């Protein structure tokens, strides 16, 4: 794998993992536009570790609060940190259940990659417009701490929609949080905290596959990929949170609609082969 390929994959993964612009829409374009081969499980695990480290560092106070709250919960005391940890936990259940069901239904099936690319493009456009519509109409008056457990589960159900490629996990959870009247920064905060178990689960599954493959060598490429994903993800989170303190989600919506349209044109105007390799 070349240095350029590592740079592109790690930076794209790091930047798009947390922004509401759909990482899958970008990742499907990389091999199609560049004709590169799949990066393999080692790099997949490395970039997951990098992005997980970024969100843990940025929200280190929330993570520490939840960890302490979890410990107090074991001792029979429930504080604000315990409530936040429990809300993240119950909001994770729907996507775990839905992911298991989808995995069982698709077990052994082959994917039509041309159809997949079309789904990604359409979902990027449709759910981007939904984010714009909700963001324009929702009032900004609530913090994460005011969420009820029922509302946390509703956001978790929205996260399950991210199993539709191109939806964007962060985008759909921010949309649901905004619909529940969380401020833009609080919607992003809950969404990114909710990403922690999702990324941890995905990274663990890929790690299990990697261990089973017998190719678990942690080489220079993996370390570089993890570092690049970490720094790019941390920068993306910081810039997005700063932006949302004073502005709306509209630039992200415009970008994802343009990306979806560009992908559809690429697929249907003779610029791409009949299937996405």
ROVO-134110 format. One line per field, with one value per residue (C-alpha): residue number from 1; chain; z, y, x. Coordinates in pm, 1 decimal. Layout:
N
num: [NUM,...] .
chaine: [A,...] .
zz: [Z,...] .
yy: [Y,...] .
xx: [X,...] .
//
This chain:
277
num: [1,2,3,4,5,6,7,8,9,10,11,12,13,14,15,16,17,18,19,20,21,22,23,24,25,26,27,28,29,30,31,32,33,34,35,36,37,38,39,40,41,42,43,44,45,46,47,48,49,50,51,52,53,54,55,56,57,58,59,60,61,62,63,64,65,66,67,68,69,70,71,72,73,74,75,76,77,78,79,80,81,82,83,84,85,86,87,88,89,90,91,92,93,94,95,96,97,98,99,100,101,102,103,104,105,106,107,108,109,110,111,112,113,114,115,116,117,118,119,120,121,122,123,124,125,126,127,128,129,130,131,132,133,134,135,136,137,138,139,140,141,142,143,144,145,146,147,148,149,150,151,152,153,154,155,156,157,158,159,160,161,162,163,164,165,166,167,168,169,170,171,172,173,174,175,176,177,178,179,180,181,182,183,184,185,186,187,188,189,190,191,192,193,194,195,196,197,198,199,200,201,202,203,204,205,206,207,208,209,210,211,212,213,214,215,216,217,218,219,220,221,222,223,224,225,226,227,228,229,230,231,232,233,234,235,236,237,238,239,240,241,242,243,244,245,246,247,248,249,250,251,252,253,254,255,256,257,258,259,260,261,262,263,264,265,266,267,268,269,270,271,272,273,274,275,276,277] .
chaine: [A,A,A,A,A,A,A,A,A,A,A,A,A,A,A,A,A,A,A,A,A,A,A,A,A,A,A,A,A,A,A,A,A,A,A,A,A,A,A,A,A,A,A,A,A,A,A,A,A,A,A,A,A,A,A,A,A,A,A,A,A,A,A,A,A,A,A,A,A,A,A,A,A,A,A,A,A,A,A,A,A,A,A,A,A,A,A,A,A,A,A,A,A,A,A,A,A,A,A,A,A,A,A,A,A,A,A,A,A,A,A,A,A,A,A,A,A,A,A,A,A,A,A,A,A,A,A,A,A,A,A,A,A,A,A,A,A,A,A,A,A,A,A,A,A,A,A,A,A,A,A,A,A,A,A,A,A,A,A,A,A,A,A,A,A,A,A,A,A,A,A,A,A,A,A,A,A,A,A,A,A,A,A,A,A,A,A,A,A,A,A,A,A,A,A,A,A,A,A,A,A,A,A,A,A,A,A,A,A,A,A,A,A,A,A,A,A,A,A,A,A,A,A,A,A,A,A,A,A,A,A,A,A,A,A,A,A,A,A,A,A,A,A,A,A,A,A,A,A,A,A,A,A,A,A,A,A,A,A,A,A,A,A,A,A,A,A,A,A,A,A,A,A,A,A,A,A] .
zz: [0.0,-100.4,133.1,-71.9,-31.3,344.6,365.5,168.1,346.1,696.6,637.7,470.1,745.6,1019.1,878.9,767.0,1064.8,1282.1,1041.5,924.6,566.5,543.8,556.4,341.4,55.9,55.9,112.8,-179.2,-406.3,-315.8,-491.2,-776.4,-856.8,-780.3,-875.8,-551.1,-390.6,-55.4,228.9,432.0,790.1,953.1,824.1,897.8,1262.1,1279.5,1157.3,1394.3,1683.5,1569.6,1542.4,1874.4,2042.2,1897.8,2030.7,2369.2,2400.4,2285.5,2520.8,2795.7,3065.8,2962.3,2932.5,3278.2,3420.0,3269.0,3393.5,3748.4,3723.8,3614.3,3915.8,4150.0,3983.2,4084.8,4443.9,4426.8,4367.1,4053.7,3963.5,3645.8,3502.0,3561.0,3392.7,3088.8,3067.7,3092.8,2822.4,2589.9,2671.5,2603.5,2287.2,2159.6,2194.2,1880.6,1639.6,1794.2,1753.5,1402.3,1301.0,1421.6,1229.7,910.0,943.1,979.5,682.4,457.4,576.1,276.8,30.8,-234.8,-263.8,-589.2,-557.7,-833.4,-646.5,-321.2,-470.4,-588.4,-243.4,-86.9,-325.7,-274.7,103.6,119.4,-55.5,118.0,473.9,414.2,319.7,626.6,846.8,686.8,730.9,1097.0,1178.9,1036.1,1226.7,1559.1,1856.2,2039.7,2407.7,2562.7,2686.1,2673.9,3046.9,2996.2,2763.7,2901.0,2859.5,2612.6,2403.7,2419.9,2281.4,2002.8,1903.6,1918.3,1682.9,1445.6,1464.9,1339.6,1013.8,957.4,853.8,524.4,349.9,291.2,575.7,806.3,1163.9,1301.4,1062.6,1151.3,1527.1,1514.3,1317.1,1582.5,1863.5,1691.9,1644.8,2022.8,2053.1,2165.4,2070.2,1775.8,1990.0,2234.2,1946.7,1817.5,2167.5,2229.3,1878.2,1919.4,2265.6,2111.5,1851.1,2116.6,2166.5,1792.9,1690.6,1972.0,1856.9,1490.2,1574.1,1797.6,1526.7,1272.8,1529.1,1574.4,1196.2,1187.2,1458.3,1276.5,954.0,1119.4,971.1,1287.4,1232.5,1364.7,1117.9,1022.2,787.2,1063.1,1310.4,1054.4,959.9,1323.4,1389.1,1078.5,1155.2,1513.9,1428.3,1136.8,1341.0,1638.3,1412.7,1240.5,1573.8,1710.6,1398.1,1374.6,1739.2,1702.0,1385.4,1544.5,1827.7,1583.3,1267.1,1129.3,963.5,619.7,479.7,561.3,391.7,79.0,65.2,100.7,-154.6,-400.3,-327.2,-381.0,-709.1,-826.7,-745.1,-932.8,-1236.2,-1219.5,-1211.2,-1479.9,-1738.7,-1863.5,-1634.8,-1431.1,-1524.8,-1465.2,-1116.5,-853.1,-803.1] .
yy: [0.0,338.6,635.0,832.3,558.5,550.4,927.4,942.1,653.4,764.7,1130.8,1054.9,811.6,1048.2,1355.2,1194.9,962.3,1234.3,1501.4,1458.2,1389.4,1006.4,832.9,545.3,785.2,886.9,546.2,392.6,661.4,602.1,264.4,368.6,692.0,573.1,203.8,115.8,-223.3,-263.1,-149.2,-468.0,-546.1,-416.8,-63.6,-85.5,-164.6,103.1,386.3,276.2,292.8,637.3,782.9,626.6,786.6,1125.4,1126.7,994.0,1271.9,1551.7,1448.7,1330.9,1513.8,1350.0,1012.5,1048.5,1158.1,855.6,621.1,756.7,750.2,388.6,302.0,482.8,302.7,-27.7,94.9,190.4,564.6,735.9,1073.4,1281.9,1079.6,754.7,891.9,999.5,659.5,482.6,704.4,624.1,255.0,241.6,448.4,189.9,-104.9,-36.6,-28.3,-344.8,-527.5,-392.9,-467.5,-826.2,-870.3,-724.9,-940.6,-1252.6,-1160.8,-1084.8,-1373.6,-1541.4,-1296.7,-1109.6,-733.3,-555.8,-283.7,-69.3,-74.0,-2.1,307.8,431.5,374.9,568.1,860.0,880.7,840.4,1111.2,1351.4,1254.5,1241.9,1556.7,1741.6,1596.8,1733.5,2077.1,2077.1,1972.9,2206.2,2508.6,2440.1,2303.0,2531.2,2532.7,2520.0,2192.2,2029.1,1662.3,1626.2,1704.8,1408.9,1143.4,775.7,747.9,1027.4,864.6,545.4,748.8,884.7,527.7,415.1,693.1,564.6,227.4,401.3,451.3,85.0,225.9,313.0,685.2,791.8,900.8,780.7,1119.6,1298.7,1100.7,1111.4,1487.1,1521.2,1329.2,1528.3,1856.9,1737.4,1690.7,2058.3,2008.9,2297.0,2229.3,2178.9,1955.3,1750.1,1699.9,1622.0,1344.1,1207.3,1183.9,1031.0,777.7,705.6,565.8,227.7,209.7,257.5,33.0,-243.9,-205.4,-200.2,-505.4,-704.4,-610.6,-699.4,-1044.6,-1092.6,-976.0,-1219.3,-1502.0,-1413.7,-1458.6,-1129.2,-919.2,-763.7,-405.7,-247.8,102.4,141.4,62.5,299.2,579.2,521.6,528.1,850.5,1024.4,914.6,1035.3,1384.4,1438.1,1316.8,1536.1,1840.4,1764.6,1736.6,2056.7,2258.7,2126.7,2202.6,2553.0,2608.3,2488.2,2737.6,3016.1,2864.5,2588.7,2249.4,2398.3,2378.9,2007.4,1958.1,2142.9,1933.7,1598.4,1684.0,1790.4,1471.0,1255.2,1426.2,1395.2,1024.3,968.6,1153.0,951.4,626.7,707.2,922.0,658.5,767.6,448.6,80.8,-115.4,-209.4,-38.9,-237.4] .
xx: [0.0,140.0,181.7,-71.8,-332.9,-277.0,-306.9,-629.9,-802.9,-704.3,-790.1,-1122.9,-1220.4,-1110.5,-1283.8,-1609.3,-1663.7,-1814.1,-1934.4,-2297.2,-2190.2,-2182.6,-1846.5,-1978.9,-2056.2,-1691.0,-1539.0,-1727.1,-1582.2,-1218.7,-1167.8,-1397.3,-1215.7,-862.1,-888.0,-709.9,-752.4,-927.9,-704.6,-756.3,-853.8,-534.6,-591.9,-964.8,-892.1,-622.6,-846.0,-1124.3,-879.4,-767.5,-1116.8,-1220.4,-920.3,-1015.8,-1371.5,-1258.6,-1002.3,-1231.9,-1512.2,-1277.3,-1474.3,-1800.8,-1629.0,-1474.3,-1808.8,-1981.3,-1709.6,-1736.2,-2114.6,-2102.1,-1889.3,-2128.0,-2418.4,-2262.5,-2257.6,-2623.9,-2588.4,-2719.1,-2573.2,-2565.3,-2278.9,-2464.9,-2775.7,-2571.2,-2403.8,-2739.3,-2891.3,-2601.5,-2645.7,-3020.8,-2977.6,-2726.9,-2965.6,-3179.2,-2884.0,-2736.3,-3067.1,-3123.0,-2764.2,-2794.6,-3122.0,-2976.7,-2666.6,-2880.0,-3097.4,-2801.4,-2585.1,-2430.2,-2582.3,-2391.3,-2413.7,-2490.1,-2228.0,-2378.5,-2710.3,-2525.2,-2364.5,-2704.6,-2854.1,-2567.0,-2616.4,-2993.5,-2968.8,-2703.6,-2940.6,-3265.6,-3136.9,-2935.9,-3253.8,-3429.1,-3147.4,-3184.5,-3563.9,-3550.6,-3261.7,-3445.7,-3767.4,-3649.3,-3613.0,-3279.2,-3361.6,-3244.1,-2925.5,-2833.5,-2895.4,-3266.4,-3321.2,-3552.2,-3472.8,-3759.5,-3609.5,-3265.7,-3420.3,-3584.9,-3243.1,-3114.4,-3391.0,-3288.6,-2929.9,-3054.1,-3148.4,-2776.6,-2767.6,-2898.3,-2570.2,-2528.3,-2758.3,-2473.5,-2484.2,-2389.4,-2623.5,-2936.0,-2872.1,-2811.8,-3135.2,-3329.2,-3169.0,-3253.5,-3612.8,-3618.7,-3514.3,-3154.8,-2927.8,-2700.4,-2391.2,-2579.4,-2722.7,-2369.0,-2241.9,-2495.3,-2444.0,-2067.8,-2090.0,-2327.8,-2060.1,-1825.3,-1998.6,-2076.4,-1713.0,-1592.7,-1827.5,-1732.1,-1362.0,-1396.7,-1574.1,-1308.9,-1043.3,-1196.9,-1196.9,-836.1,-730.9,-909.3,-728.9,-390.3,-265.1,-254.7,86.4,87.0,320.7,419.9,124.0,-125.6,39.7,50.3,-314.4,-423.9,-232.5,-368.1,-724.4,-685.6,-561.1,-799.8,-1098.8,-1006.2,-969.7,-1301.8,-1483.7,-1330.4,-1408.0,-1764.6,-1839.8,-1700.4,-1903.9,-2228.2,-2189.6,-2273.3,-2418.8,-2642.4,-2599.8,-2673.1,-2315.3,-2303.3,-2640.5,-2530.3,-2214.7,-2389.1,-2657.0,-2386.7,-2193.2,-2502.5,-2585.1,-2224.4,-2224.2,-2549.8,-2414.6,-2096.2,-2291.3,-2547.7,-2374.0,-2134.4,-1850.3,-1858.8,-1874.7,-2193.0,-2081.9,-1866.0,-1545.0] .
//
